[in-house]
Amino acid sequence: MRKPIIAANWKMYKTTEEAVSFIKELAPKIPEEGDEVYLAVPFTFIAPSVEAAKGSRIKIGAQNMNDASEGAFTGEIAASMLIDAGAQFVILGHSERRRLFHEDNLFINRKVKKALLEGIQPLLCIGESKEEREAGAEKEVIYRQLVDSLDGVTLEQMERLVIAYEPVWAIGTGTSASYEQAEEMHAYCRQCIKDMWNPELSEKCRILYGGSVKPENATQLMEQPNIDGLLVGSASLNVETFHQIIHYSYIGNIS
Ligand code: PGA
């Protein structure tokens, strides 16, 4: 019922030329049917990436945006500009934005609502830090992030939104959450959605896992009943590795 998404987050890596050749190499390898494939690329290569992905099932998106329509916000980018460049989705609330650029749940909430209003799909990231997990507060943190970041989002809008659970301690560390830890947190997120909206939406909502996803752990992560896809950082930069993740995820899903 929930169509899986395998998403790449390229962060601040690659050149336009590298992006285009990656997409041209990946596109013919993607099976006609199967999981959705998302690529979140740097702003300057959204348009060339969209062009390179034409005719394939790859969706191109961005990694951040501002909540304002326009204005004197030096260095920021508006939802309408991303759409104009051809982006179909945008990552919001990534832990690197929260931690390094001090984005809080209220700001992220305004961005989520703006993205939905403008018609670009938000991919909302949530996740606890190492200290929060060590203090046993991971569920409390996730609950607050969901309640605050999704405040005022309607049921109809929620159907267009994707969530990514990314424990901060697993991002870029080479050590992913265990399958049990990830599944437990995904089941908890689903429970929160059920309580905040309704059981039907909680069954429909896609929740991706992110944090040191590799070809070696993709199948087992995807076998967990509440994991509906993967958000891949480092391992998405290499076309062969990312293709293997897509492949193993799909196998994992149908076996
Ligand atoms: P990672 O990054 O796969 O390199 O851990 C994931 C992310 O930041 O989304």
Boltz pocket constraint, residues with backbone or C-beta under 6 A from the ligand:
constraints:
  - pocket:
      binder: B
      contacts: [[A, 9], [A, 166], [A, 170], [A, 171], [A, 172], [A, 173], [A, 174], [A, 210], [A, 211], [A, 212], [A, 213], [A, 231], [A, 232], [A, 233], [A, 234], [A, 235]]
      max_distance: 6.0
